[in-house]
Amino acid sequence: MKTINTKKATGTLGKMVSEVNPVQLAKMRNRMLIAAKIADAMQAQHLNQKQFAKLMGKTESEISDWLSGDRNFTIDTLFDIGQALGITFLSTTLHYTTSDAYDYQPMMVSEPLEAPTPDK
């Protein structure tokens, strides 16, 4: 097994990294996962940033911002991107219970899900 030598970040970078809390890291990770999913879908459809910008009615600069992982998307924007690329970012699964109450459970998905059916 090959070992990787690591070096602790020092100076300004070290200070910045040490000040990041787990919640901030989780949010950053989610933004990066969304950006990667958009980039993967663009690649699968052979779209470059210019073509995707035209498809979305946005500027190339906005698309570049989306792909950087810094963007905090609205649900509506994610829906529009999903429609344009044929992908789903968030699905709310509807669960029926005996009291006919609805239990929505959001989850990240890679592919569109089938419509739920009521339990019998």
Secondary structure, DSSP 8 states (H G I E B T S, - for coil): ----------HHHHHHHHH--HHHHHHHHHHHHHHHHHHHHHHHTT--HHHHHHHHT--HHHHHHHHHT-----HHHHHHHHHHHT--SEEEEEEE-TT--EEEEEEE-SS---------
